[in-house]
Amino acid sequence: MLRAAAFAAAGLGPRLGSRLLSAAAIHAVPAPNQQPEVFYNKIFINNEWHDAVSKKTFPTINPSTGEVICQVAEGDKEDVDRAVKAARAAFQLGSPWRRMDASERGHLLNRLADLIERDRTYLAALETLDNGKPYLVSYLTDLALVLKCIRYYAGWADKYHGKTVPMDGDFFSYTRHEPVGVCGQIIPWNFPLLMQAWKLSPALATGNVIVMKVAEQTPLTALYVANLVKEAGFPPGVVNIVPGFGSTAGAAIASHEDVDKVAFTGSTEVGHHIQVSAGRSNLKRVTLELGGKSPNIIMSDADMDWAVEQAHSALFFNQGQCCCAGSRVFVQEDVYAEFVERSVIRAKSRVVGNPFDNQTEQGPQVDETQFKKILGYIKSGKEEGAKLMCGGGAAADRGYFVQPTVFGDVQDGMTIAKDEIFGPVMSILKFKTIEEVIRRANNSKYGLAAVFTKDLDKANYLSQALQAGTVWINCYNIFGPQMPFGGYKMSGHGREMGEYGLQTYTEVKSVVVKVPQKNS
């Protein structure tokens, strides 16, 4: 649930956090303006605001009501071209950005974090308005992780470097870690601020320049941060942000001949297109953080109270709109009936409603498209024979709210057990043996996972056997900037966060210098 995630981000244990929630945490969160003013809705290039070349705009929608918040400039290929040209100019040899000390890059990132922290209440409210997630989650979880991520990579700016290499012969040899260059970054709508931080921070720490395409569903907070980038003192052209649609602005970035790398977070389907476009153009580097159908394995010896609550959070957090959501819950047959019964009780108690209400655990889905897609998957589950235990429909007369839904008796071949639903729909499957669940859990095109057990031997064995880039043991949705995140198979390639997250934004150059005489 949101409380567990919020307190994990705040550094409090989930059990302790639950006791302190009303008395301390909520009291410390500033009351939001539920109708925050929108200051920026244009394209950000060269530290200046521009209309789209075409003069087109598109509406961004409040998912709680279905009403238009404002119109936003609709970037297209011509706007991406302008942004890439600005970024390339900022990356030229001898430019202020290229000449800047690495420690100063870190200083600018810390300054950006300070400005985001200054405007944290406003940004959390704007995120909730545009995305629909509960305000407490925006403030306590998303913004907390944004600040940690930026400050973590600020510290890396002057510490990620090459080494001297003792080659044979009279040579002085060393390596340099050089920035890749112009990085296209395409971020999703489920965690707009956090995904922006995951992309910007390592790229800027290592000296790259950026052209970012933000999701058309949730452009507002990213554009506000663009202004903070300018206020922090980043030179013109280093960060450029283009709102627009994936099929136009996103496609233009992926296929652009003067973009050196593209980083994308989103659906596996779109990830395919991006990789193809990169290959057909200039063979630009590609990192992908894509979809998931994560197995969450509940062994019979698991702490049942903890497993039920964590499995609930694993699936329903962020309205189920997480690539790593624990959407295939495998439960050992000895405890299956109890787990299903308790999971249904928990789902029925989940508070769905106004995301600005501090009692709300679940807000609306991000837009009408997702809303209808999720209801379609629920219909499929019923038609294919899964047992609908609770939920199954819309949760309000307006807005894009979906009831917390639990299916039992789910079989591996059912659509709801194979496809990424990206919504509040839990599928619970039964298994007998550990070897059986390994086989079934790995029988997926995706690669993220979790295990709940009191047996350390089982935990270690499963963590090694599961084909997953991230495996949580007796926890879920635990993120920190120090730890890399990513998936196996069609959940993507490359890693974000941690030291590993820097590797994809640098080229390693070998330099060999002939010297008259080498001495040890």
N, C-alpha and C positions, 0 to 999 in steps of 0.2 A: 504494500500500500504506500501512498505518498509519504506517510510519516516515516516509514523505514528508510526510504530513499533519501528523504530530506535529512534525517539525522545521520545517515551514513556520510552524506556530503559535509555535514557540519562537524563530523568527527565524534559523534556520540554513538554509543552502542544502541541497537534498535530496541532492546528491552528497556534500557534506561531511558532512551528517548521517548518512548510511549508514555512513561510516567510524567515526564517533564513537559509534554507537548503544550497543554493548555496553560500551565502556570508560567512557563518561561519562554518557550520558543515563539508562540503566537504573540505573546505580549511584546516581544522584542521586534517583531516585524512591523514596519510602519504601515499604516492604513493606506491603501492605494487610491488614486483617482481612477474611478472605473470608466471614465471617458477621457483618457489622456490625449492631449493635443498631438497631432501629427505634424512634425516640423520638416521632414524630408521625404520627398516622394519622387525625386528625379534620379537621373543617372550621374554617378560620381566618377569623373575622369580628371586626372591632373589636379586633384584637390579642388575641383570646381564642380558645380551642379549644372547639368545640361538636360534639356528636353531630348527625347528620342529624335533621331534624324527624320524619321517618318512622321513625327508629332503624335504618334499613337499613344494611347494610354489603356490601361486595363484596371478593373475594379479589384480591390482586395476586400474580402468579406469577413464580417464578424460571425464565426461559426455558431455562436450561442443564439443568434437571432436570424441569421441569413441576410442581414442588411449590409449594405455597402459602407465601409469605413471611409474610403477615399479612393481616388484614382491615382494610379502610379504610372510613370513613364515606361513604355513597353520597348525595351531594348531589342535590337535585331542585329543582323550581320554587320550592317554599317556601323552600329554603335560598338560592337565588339572590335571591329577593325580600328576604330579610333582609340579604344581602350588599350589594345595591344600596341599600337604605335606609341602611345604615351608611356606604357610600361617599358618598351624597348629603349626609348630615349632615356628613361631613368636608370636603365641598366648599362648604359654605354660606359666604356672604360674612361675613367677620370671623372665620372659624374659624382655629385655630392654623396649619393647612396653608396657607390662603389668605393669611394675614398673614406667613408665613415669607419671609425674604429669599431671593432666587434663589440667592445664594452658599451659603446654609445648606442648600438642597436639594442642591446639589453636594457639600457636606460630608457629608450623610447618605449619599449614594450612595457616596462614597469610603469611608465607615465600613462600609457593607455589603460593599464589595469586600474590605476588610481582614478582616472576619469570615469571608467565604467562603475567603479565602486561609488564614486560621488553621485552618479545618476542611477544607482541600482534600483531604487523604488520606482522611478519612471520607467526604466527598461523592463522591469518585471511586469508592471501593469500593461505596457504596450505589447509585450509578448503574450500575455493572457488574452488581451483583446483580439489580437490578430490570429493567434494559434488555438486558443480555447483551453489550454491547460490550466489547472488550478493555480491561482496567484501564489499560494504558499509554495508550490513546487517551483514556479518561476523564480521566486525570491530565494528560498532556502536551498534548492537543489541546483537548478540551472545556472543561476548567477554565481553561486558559490564555486561551482566547478569551472565556470568561465574564468573567474579570477585566479583560481589555482593553476589552471592550464597556462594562461598568459605569463604569470609570474614564474612558473617552472621553466618555461622556455626562455624567458628573459635571462635566467641564470645560466643557461647553456650557451648563450651567444658567444662568449669568449672562451669557451671550454671544449668546443667540439672542433678538433683540429687534426692535422696530419702528424706524421712521425718521421724521424730519421731512420734510415734503413742501412744496415752494414753490408752493402754489396761487396763482392770480391773485387779486388783491383784498386787502382788509384782513382777512386771516384767518391764524391760526396753526393749521397742519394737521399731524397726525402719525398714525402707525399704531401699534397695540399688537398684540403676539402673545399672545393669551390662551389658556389651556388649554381644551380641548374640554369637559371635565367628567368624567362617569362613563364610563370606558372598559372595555368587556367584551373580554377577551382569552382566546382559546382556543388552547392550544398542543398540539403533537403529541408522539408517543412516541419519535421517532427521535433527537432531541437534546434531552432534557427540560430540562437545566440551561441549555444554550445558548439554546434558544428562549425560555425564561423570561427570560433576560437581555436578549435582543433586544427583547422586549415591554416589560418593566418599565422599562428604563433610559431610553429617550426619553420615555416617558409621564410618569415621575416627574420627569425633568429639567425638563420644561415645566409642571409643576404640576398634572397630572391626578390623579384617583383611579381605583382599579382593582378590578374584579371578574374574577378569572382562573379559568377552568376548565381543570384539568390532565387529561392523558390518563389514562383508567382503567387502561391497561396499565402506566404508569410514574409513579405519583403521589408516590413517597416523597421524592425529592430536592427537588422543588418545595415540599413541605410543610416540610421541614427549613429551606429558605431562608426560608420565611414566619416562622419563629421568629427567624431572624437579622435580618429586617426589623424586628421588634419590638425586638430587642436593639440595633440600630443607632440607634433613637430616632425612627423614623417615627411620627407621631401615629396613634391608633386610627382605623380606617376608611379610611385611605389605600390600604392594600393588603389585599385580601380574597381568599382562595383556596378554591375549592370543588372537591374531587374528585368525579367522577361521570361519567355516560355522555353522549355527544354528543346522543343522541336525547331526553334529558330536560334535564339541566343546561345543556348547550350550546345546545339549542334555546330554552331559557328566556332565556338571555342575548341571543341573536340577535333574539328577538321582543319583548324587554322595552321597554315604553314610556318608562322612565326611564333607559335606557342611551343615551348620546349617540353612542357610536362602538363598533364591534366590529372587532377585528383577529383574523384567523384564519390559522393555518398548518396545512395538511393536504391532503386529497384534493380534486381538482377537483369531484367529485360532491357532497361536503359543502359546498364553497364556493358551489355553485349554490343550495343550500337556504338558506344564510346570507344571501346577497344577496336572495333572495326574501323571507325573513322580515324583513329590515331594511326593505325597501320596503313590505311590508304593514303594518308597525307604524308607527314614527315617522320613517321615512326617515333613520335614523341613518347616519352616515358608515361606510363599509366599506373596509378594506384586506385584501387576500387574497394569501397566498403559497401557491401551489397546486402541482399536480403537474408533471411534465416527462417528456419523451422525447427527451432532449438529443442532437443530432447531434454526434459527435466526429469531425472530419474529418482524416484522415491523408493528406497529400499525398505524392507519390512522392519528393520531395526532403527529407522530414523526417528528422531524426536517429532512426534506427530503434531503437536501444537505448532512447533517451529516450522515444520515442513509445509503444513497447510497455509500458514500465513505467508511464508516466503514464496510458495508456488502461486498464491493469489497475487502477490506483488509482482512476481516475475512475468505474469501474463497481463494483468490489468493496469499496471503502471503506465502513465502517459496515454490513457485510453486504449492501451494495447498497441500503440503506434511506435513500436521499437523493433529494430532489425534483430535484436537479440532476445525478443520476448520468448519466454518458456512456453511455447504454444503446443508442444506435444508432451503431455505429462504422463510418463510411464510409471505406473504404480504396481508394486509387487502384490501378487494375488492375495496374500495373507491379510493385507491391510487395505485392499482396494475399496471394499464397501464402506469402511469407516472414513477413508480419505474422501471419497466422493460425497458422502453425506455431509461431512464437515466443510468441504469446499463449497457446496451448494449453500449452506447456511451463511458462510462468509460472503459469498457473492450477493446473496439477497440483502445482506446488511450494508452493502457498499452504497455510499451516498453519491448520487448522481444529480448534478444541478448547476446552478450559477457558479462559474469558476472563481468569482470574486468573493464567494462565501467561504469563510474559513472552515466550515464543516464539510465542504464538498471534497470528495475524493476523486471524482471523475467528471470531467467536463465533456464538451461535445467532440465529435470527430472533426477533422480539420476542414472538411468541405462536403458538399452534397455528393460528389463523386465517390468519396470514400464511404460515406454513409450508405449509399445504395449498394456499393460493392460488398460491404460487410453483411447487409441484410440478405444479399444474394447468396453469400456463403452459408449463412444460417439456414436458408431455405434448402440449399444443397445438402447440408448435414441431415436435415429431417428426411428429405427424399431418399437419401442413400442408407437410411436405417440407423443412424446414431440416435441415442435417446436424449431428447432435450430435457434437461433437469431443471433449468430455470432460465429466465430471460427470453430472448428470441425476437425482440421487436424494438420499435422506437420507444424512447424513454420520455419524450416530451412532444407537445403539439407543434412547437416550432424550434428551429435550430436543428443541429445534427447529432442529437443525443441517442445513444444505443444502450439498451439494457445490458448489464453484466450477464453474460450467457455462459452456461456450462453444459457441455455434452458428455454423456457417459456412453459406455459400450462402443467406443470409437475403434474402427479397424484401420489397419495401415493403408489399405487401398482407397479409403474414402478421400474425397477432395479436401475436406477440412483437415485431414491428417497429412496432406502433402503440400498444399498451397500455402503461401504466406498470406494470411488474412489481414493482418495489420489492423486489428481491432479487438474489442473486448470479448473474445470468444475462446473459451478454454476447452480443449479436447483432452479427455482422460482415457488412457489406454491401459490394459492389464498385461502383466508379464509374469512368468514363473521364475526363470533362472537368470543369473547374471550374464551367461553366455548368450542367452536368447535376447536380452535387452541390448547387449552390445551390437549384435547383428542388426536388430531392428532400428536402433538409434542411428547407426551408420548408414542405413539404407535410405539416404536422402542426398539430394544434390547440394545441400547446405552444410555448414560446419561450425556450429557454436553449441555449447552444452552446459549442463549442471548436474550435480549428484548430491543426494541427501542420504547420509548413512552415519552411524556412530562407529563403524568399523574402519579403522585407518587403512587396513590392508585392502579392503574393497574400494575405498576411495582412491588409493594410489593406483590400483589395477585399472579401474574405470578411467581415471584421468589419462592413463597411457593408451588405453584401447580405443577411446573415443576419437573419431576423426574430426577434431574441432580445434580452432585456433585459440579459443578461450574456453576454459572449463572452470566453473565455480563449484566449490565443495562446501556444502552446508551454508550457502549464502547465494545471493543473486543480485544482479545489477550493481555490483561493486566496481566503481571506476575511480581511478586516480591518475593524475598526469604522469606519475612515475612508471606506470605499468602499461605495456603495449596492448592494444586491442585490435583484433581482426579475426577473420575466419578462414577456414579451409574451403576448398572446392569452389562452389559457385556463390559462397558468401564473400568472395573477393580475394584480392591479393595485395600484399604490402601491409604495413602496420602503422597505426596512428598512436601517438603518445609515447612517452618514455624516450630513451636514447634511440631506440629503433625508429621512432618517428622522424628523426633527423636524417636518416640514411637516404630516404627517398627524395630529399630536397638538396642533395649534394652530389657532385661528381668528384671522383678521386683521380687526381692528376699525379703521375710519377715524374719526378725531375731528377735527372742524373747529370752531375757536373764533373768534368775531368779536372783533377787536381794534380799538381806536380808530385806530391807524395802524401799518402794517407798514413796516419799513425793512430794507434789505439788510444 
